[in-house]
Amino acid sequence: MLAANSREHVDCVSRVVRNADRLPQAPVPSLIFDSWRRSMEQHHLDPGSLQGPRILSEPLLKECRERAELFMRIASEEVGQLHHRVRQADYCVMLTDAQGQTIDHRVDTSIRTDCRKAGLYLGTCWSEAEEGTCGVATVLTSKSAVTVHKRDHFRAAFIGLTCSAAPIFDPQGNLLGVMDASALKSPDDRRSQHLVRQMVAQSAQAIENAFFMHSAREHWVLQAHSTPGYVDSQPDLLLAWDRDGRLHALNNKARQALRLRFGQVPEHIGDVFDLDALRAVTDQSAQQLHWIGEPGALHVRVNPPRRKPARAALIPLVDARVEEHLRLAVRVKDRNLPVLVQGETGAGKEVFARQLHARSARRDGPFVAVNCAAIPENLIESELFGYVAGAFTGASSKGMPGLLVQADGGTLFLDEIGDMPLALQTRLLRVMAEGEVAPLGAAKTRAVDIQVICASHRDLSVLVSEGSFREDLYFRLGCARFCLPPLRERTDKLALINRLLEQEARNSGVAVGIGQATLELLLGYAWPGNVRQLRHVLAYACAVCEGGTLQVADLPVEVRGDQVESRVEDNVSPERQVVLDALIRHRWKPLPTAQALGISRATLYRRVNQLGINMPGKIT
């Protein structure tokens, strides 16, 4: 039976939607009313439902997160920064993909359980078709920042929540995802959420700009703002073009501005700005630039393209144990025996497998990698074995060769083999024994010549005892088993850091050094994500580094967190903490920090000195 407040909400929604034509004005904003109407008339949802949102299964969530890995990596720091700004008011922060599926979130432990009960958690799905009117769903449909406050929600399950959300677009104008800040309790007045919505929209814009700059690093990029002080920290307009002047990418605000001024988006940068004036603008300082044939000017900075990165080179192995594993594995593989690589997530199993292939007698053949955990169970059979035309509903009219056939003459790498369904384990065992593949729907088999490398972060012997992994396949794989040590136990951390920095320099064309305190922190960190985490941390640090040397402040919060907190605890002056928080939030950039604090840059420098704050890197 519905509680009184839920019944009241159901009556209100039903009355408003059914009598919309007779009401002088709906009691909610038009955006909310339109979503209510769709929720009831198109999606046939029950406003009285108290059921929580759908939650993705672990394999599907893993697949979603892997598909959005670059987006998540670029967004991670800003998600953390937004949560830092709103956590004291008991907000949690969620990042969803373009389908409304939560792929990242931040929440304090004190409210984690309550947030999870309310659906504010990793893996929850927030499409309008499933959940009706809510923050994420309304952004997905409107493509604009919104606040869905308490009884704005369609379903009674969510009427206690307040949710402010904003869209994040890619450089082509497609929706990448949604940033959302939600709270379980808040004042009844919707206007109380105005500031939170502004912060969410700013964070979404910062992620969008960072994604743009990463995606357009091979092109010329123009950053622009009407105020010179915001060109670098919060540019409104971003445009990217190739060496021939063809526009390749614009952020959403730039696309809207060009359509407003020119009636359409021009194809060439020369149709937007005078080319001679554009060439005169350097990346040394922000300068004024006038629109072509239009009044008004912008303050801009033009960044030249970075050198196009070559395919990432394999990192040479220095750790003696890993090198010995590789030497023995090559001998095993060249005897046409399967190899099993085990180790923690991110420990470098695929890198090891690629190096094993590169050193083996099959180095000139294909290397085909398959993540068994990332492919849905109903698709993995057709992906691996392929199918003939008409094998099933929706099959391509031409059929499809499977990955086993694509690996013919080379190496097949099966990552996370422990997640392969039992029925396919049987078929794989037959392929390994007989060297033949039978595509779905085929009457004949096809001979294949492949060598198999498998990998798993799970203990396959435990899976065998649980009945989820075939014992005969385990014995066939387990004879040549090589366990990679986690990064925290490796002796070559310094060499790995140096080689990864060299790769970043080759990719970006900009070499950076590393400060002693930063290096000590990296060498002493536990690295739960292993080599993969180290690679991402260094890539992020190089991207945000202001000077020529990586400082502690350039590292992501999860790595440098203890260092920052310890410095705050040394001097608990409220003024010092306010200034320090602002500096960290604006990545130690003096101008945007001073603007956020409402003081001049000179005053900021004076307070930094008075409060004993050490500014890392070069002050610009």
N, C-alpha and C positions, 0 to 999 in steps of 0.2 A: 504494500500500500504506500502511495506517495505521501511524503510529509507535506504539511500545509504550504510551506514556501515553494515546494516543487509543483504542487497543484496550481498555486497562484501563477507560477511562471507558464505552465502549460496553457492555462486559460488565457493568459495575456497573448502568447504567441498565436494561438489558434484564432482568437478574436481579431487580432491585428491583420493576419494574413487573409482571413476569410471576408473581412469587412473593409479591406483597404480602400475600395472605391468610395465608401461612404464616410471614411474618417477624414476630417479636415487636415490632419497631419499625424504621421506615424510617431509613436513615442521614442523611436530610435532613429539614428542617422540613416539616410537613404541606402548607403552601402550595406548596412546591417539588415535593413528591411528586405532588400533585394536578395540577400543570402538566405534569410528566413524563408522567403517565398520559394526559392529553388530547393531548399532543404526539405520543404513539405511537399511541393507539387511535382518536382522533378526527381528528387532522390527518395521520396516517400519515407522519410525518417520520422521517428517518434520523438517529439519534444520532451516527453516524460521519461525517456530512457535514462537509467542510472548506470548503465554499463560503461566501463572505461574504454579507452581507445584500443584499437588492434595493435598488437605488439609483434614485430617481426621475429621469426625464429632465428636462432643464433647463426646458422649458415647463411640465411638471406641477409641478415644484418652485416655479416662479414663481407658478403659480396657487395652490398651497397657501399660500405666504407672503403673497400678496395677500389671500387669504380670511381669513387670521389676522393681518392687519396690526395691528389694535388690540391684540390679545392680545400680539403680539410687542413692540409699542411699550411697553406697560405693563410687560412682563416684562424688557425689555432690561437695565435698570440692575441688577436683582437677579441676572440671569444673570451679568453681569460681576462683581458683588460676590462671588458664590459662587465663581467661578473664581479671583478674587484670593485667597480664603481657602484654596483647596486646590491652587493651581498649584504650590507648592513641593514638594508630594508627587507631582507628575507626574500629576495628574488632569485630564481634560478634562470640560467641562460641556456637556450637550445639553438643548435644549428641543424637545419633540415636540408635535404636535397630538393630537387625541383619537383618531386612527387610528394613532398610533405613528410618524408620519413626522417626521423631524428637520427643523425649520424654523429653528433657530438653534443655534449652538454656539460655544464658546470653547476654544481650545487653544493652548499655547505653540508657537512655531515649532520648537523643539528636538525635539518629539515629534510634530509634525503628520503627518509621513510615516508613522510607525509606527501612529498612531491611524487614519489613513485606511485603511491596509492591514487593520486590525482591524474596520473598519466604523464607527468612531466619527467620523462626518463628516456634513456637511450633505447632506440628501436621502435618507439611509438609512432603511429601513422596518423596524419592530421589532414587528410583530404576532405573537401566539403561533401563529397559523395558518401563518405563513411561517417564523418563526425558532425556534419552540419556546420553552422556558423561558429568559427573560432579564429584565433589570431592568425595562425599559419594558413588555414584554408582561405581566409578572406584575402590575404596577400597573394596566394596562388591564383585567385580569380581576378583580383583588381589590379595586380602588379604595382601596388602602391603601399606606402607605410600606413598602418592602421592601429587603432587600439580597440580591442573587443573586451569590454568591461563588464564583468559579472553577468547581469541578466541580458546582456547583448548576445550571449551564447545561445545557440538554438536548443541544445540538449540540457536537461536539468542536471546531468552529471557534472557540468562544468560551470554552473552559475555562481559558484563561489570564487572563481578565478578571475584575475585581470591579466590580459595578455597584450603586450605591445610588440609588433612585428614589422619587419621591413624587408623588401626584396633585394637580392643580389644578382646582378646581371653579368654575363660574359661580354667580351668586346664586340660580339656580333648582335647584342641585344637580346640574347636568349636567357631565360631564367636559370641561374645556377642553383639557387637555394634561398632559404629564408632565415633571417636572424630573429630570435624571439626572446623576450624577457618576460617571465610570468611570475606571479605571486599568488599564494593561497589566500592571503588576507589583504585588504586595502580599504580606503574610504569609499563610500558609496558614490561620491561625485566623480564622474568620468574625467573631469578636468584635472584631477589629482595625478593623472598618468601622463600629462603633457610633457613633463621633463624626461620621464623614462622613455617615451616614444622618440623624443629628439635624440637621446643618447643611443637608442637602438638604431635609428636611421643613420646617425653619424658612423657608428661601428660598421653597419652594412656598407656604407659608402667607402670606408677605409679598406674593407676586404675587397670590394669591387675594384678599387684603384690598384691595390696590390696585385690582384689577379691580372688586371690589364697590363701592368708594367712587366709582369713575368711573361705573359703571352706575347707581348709586342717587343721583346728584347732584341729581336733581329731586325727591327725597323726603326726609322726615325720616329721619335715620340715628342709631341708638344704638350706641355702642361700649362694650363691657363686658369687665371682667376681675376676677378675685377679688382681685387686688393693685392698689392705686391707681396705682403707678408704671408699670404696663404698659398702662393704658387707651389711651394714645395710640400708643405705640411698637409694642406687640404685642397688640392686643385679641383676646381669645378669641372673643367673640360679636359678631356684627354683625346688626342687624335694620333693615329699612327699611319705612316705611309712608307712605301718602298723607295728604292733609289730612283725609280722612274716617276715618282710623285703620286702614284696611285694610292688612294686611301684604302687601307686594309681593315682598320678597326677604329671604333669610336665608343666612348662610354655613353651611358644613357643620356646624361645631360648634354653632351656634345651633339648627339643625334637630334635631340629636341631643339637645341639652339640653331642648328643648321637648317632644319626644316622650317623653323619660325622665320629665319632671315632670308633664306633662298627658295623656300617653297618645296625643297627636296634636299636630299643629301647629295652633294656634289661627288663626282668620282675622282677628282684630282685636287691635291692640296693647293695647286695654283688657282683654283676657282674659289678658294676660301681666303687666302692671304697672298699678297704680292710676293713673288718668289725672291726678288732681290732683297726685299726687307726681311724675308724669312732667312735667307742665307747670312744676313748680317747679325742675326741673333745667335749668340754662342751659348754654351751650357755653363758659362762661368757665373752669370748672374741673371736675375729676372729682368726682362726688358719689355717695353711697350710694343704692341703690334696692332695695326689697324685692320679691320675687315675690308675685303674688296667691295667697293661700291656701296658700302653701308657705313653709317656714322657709328662712332664708338670705337674704343680700343680695349685691348686686354693686356694684362701683365702676363708674360709667358716665359717659359724656359724650354729650350729645344735640346733634347738628348740624342746623341748619335747612336746608331745601332751598335750593339755588341756583336762581336764576332760570332758567327753561327757555330754552335757547339757541334763537335763531332760526336759520334756515338761513344758513350761512356766507356772508357777503357777499363779492362779488368784490373783490379788492384792486386799488385804482386803480394804474395803471402810471405810474411817474415816470421811469424810465430813458428817455432821449431816443430811443435806437435802437428799443426795444420799442414805444414810443408811435408812432413813425413806421411801423414794420412794421404795427401795428394799423390805422393810418389808411389805408395803401395796401391792406391786405387787405380792408377794408370795401368799398372801391371795386371791387376784383376780384370779391368775393363777390356784390355787388349787380348785377353783369353776368352772374350765373348761371354763373360759372366756378369750378372746384374750386380749393381752396387746400391747399398742403402746408406743414406746420409741422415744422421740424426743430430738434433741440436735445438736450442731454444728458438722461439720466433725471432727473426731478424738477425740470427747468428751468421748468416751468409751462406745458407745451404745452396741457393741457386747460383751464387757466385762461384762456390766450390764446384758445382756441377758443370758450369760453363768452362771453368779452367781445366777440369778433368777432360771434357770433350776436346778442348783446344790442344791438349798435350797428347791425346790418344791417336791411334792410327786412323780414326775416323774424322780427324779435324777438318777435312775438306767436305764432309757431308753435312746435311742440315742438323741443326739443334732445335728441337721443338719442345717448348716448355708448356706444361699443363698444370694448373692449380685445381686439384680435384675438389677442394673445399669451396672454390669460387663459382663453380658451374652448378646450376640447379640440378637436383637428382634426376628430374625428368628429361634433362637435355644432355647429360654427360655421355650417355650411350651413343647418341647420334654424333656428338662432337668427337668422340674417340674413334668410333668405328665407321662413321659416315653412313650414307644411305643412298639408295637408288631413287630415281624419279618415281613419285607416287607411292613412296613407302608408307606415308601416313598423311593425315590431313594437315595441310599447311607446308608440306615438304616442297622444296624447290623443284620446278619442272625439269631441271637439269641434274638433280641429285647433288651430292656433295661428298668429296673425298674426305675421309676422317683424318684426324691428327696422326693416327698410326701410319697411314699411307704417306702422309706428308713427311714423316720421319724416315721413310725408307732410305737405306744407305747411310743413315746417320745415327743420331742419339735421340731417344725420347726421355724427357725429364718429367717425372710424375711427382709434383710437389703435393704434400699433405695426402699421401697415399692412404693414410688411415681413415680418411673421410670418403673413400670410394665405396659405393654400395656393394654388398656381398655378391650379388648376381654378376656384376661387372668384374669383380675380383676373379671369378671363375673363368670368364671369357679372356681376361688378361693372361691368366696362367696358361690357357690353351694357346694363345698367341705366342707366348714366350717359349712354349714347348714345341709347337708345330711350325711356327713362322708363317702362319696364314691368318688373314683377316677376312671376315664375312660382313660386309656392310648390311645395314638394316634393309630388308626386302630383297636382298640379292640371292639368287639361286646358286651362285658359285663363289668360291673363296678366291682370294688374291694373295699371292706370296709376298711377304715383306721381309726385309733384312734390317732389323733394328737392334740396337743395344739399349738397355733400360737402366736409367738411374732413378731411384726413388728417394723421397725425402719425407720426413715427418718430425714434428716437435713432440709427438706423443709416443709413449712406450707401446710398441706394437705387441709385445708379449702380454701386456695387460689387456689389450683389445682382443687378443686371441682367447684369453681366459674368460672374457666377457661374452664371447661368441660373435663379436662384430668384425672380426678379421680372420680370414681363412688361415688355418694352421699350416697347410701345405705351401701357400704363397709366402707365409712368413719364413718358413725354413728355406725356401728357395732364395729369398732376399737376404735373410739374416746372416748368411755365412760370410758375406763381405760387408760388414757394417762398420761405418766410420762416424764417430761422435765428435762434432765440432765443439770446442770449448766456448763458453759465453765470453763476450768482450771483456767483462770485468776480470776474467782469469787469463786473458791473453797477454803475452809479453811484448807485443808489437803495437800497443795503442798509440805511442808517439809516432811511429812510422805510418800508421793508418791515418792519423790526423794530418800529417804532412802531405801524404799522397792525395787525400780527399781535398785539401786546400789547393793543391796543384791542379786537380781536375776542375775545381770551381774557377781557378784563374784562367785555365784554357777555355772553359765554356763562356766566361763573361768578358775575357780580355782584361780583367782588372785583378792584379795580385794584391793580396793582403797578408800582413804578418799577424802574429798572435802574441798578446801580452803575457807576461809571466804568470800573473794571477789567474788569467783566463785559462792558460795551459794547465796550471795546477788543479784548477777546478775540474776541467775535462778529464784529466788523468785520474782524479780521485772519485769521480762520479760513478755510480753503480751501473748505469746503462741497462735498465730493464728491457729496453727495446733493441739492445745490442748494436751491431754495425749499421743496421738500417736507421736506427734512431740517431746515431752519430752522424751519418751522412745528412740527414734532414736538418739536424741542429746546426751543422756547419754551413749548409746551404742557406738557412735562414739568417744566421749571423752575418755571413758575407753580404747578404742582400740589404740588411739594415745598417751595416757598419758605416759610420760617417767619415772616419779617417782611414788611414792606411793600416791600422792595427786593430785586431779584434779585442774588444774589452768585455769585461764581465757583463756590463749592461746590454751588450749586443746579443747575449744568449737568451733563449726562451725562458719564460718564468719557471717552468718545471725544473730547469737545470740550475738556474741562478737564484732560485727562491730563497734558500737558506742564507745565501750571502747578503741579499737585500734586507731580509728580516733582521739579520744580526747587526747590520749597520743602523737600522732604525732603533733597535733596542739599546744601542750604545748611548743614544741621546733621545729621550722620550719627549722632548719639547714638542707641543702640539704644532707650533709654527714650523718647526723643522720637518715634521712628518708630512704636513700639508705640502710644503715645497718639494720634498723628496718624492712624494706620491705623484705630484704633477710632472716632475722631471722624468720619472720612470714611465708614466702614461704617455708622454710625448717623446719617449726614446732619447732623452737627454738633449733634445734640440732646444736651445735657449729661446728663440723667437716664439714658437707656438706655446712653450711653457709660460713665458711672460704674458702672452695674450690670454691664456686660460686663467692666469692668476689676476689679471687686470692691472698689471704693473708694467713698467718699461723694462727693456732688456738690461739697462744699466742698474736699475734697482734690483733685478733678479741676481745679477752678478754680486752686488753688494751683500744681499741676504745670504747667498750661497757661501760667501767667505765668512760672514758673521756666524752662520750656523755650523760651520765646519764640514760642509758637504764637499766631497771630492768628486769633481766632474770628470768622468772618464772620457778618453778620446779627445779629439780636436774640437774646440768651441768655435762655431761658425756663426 
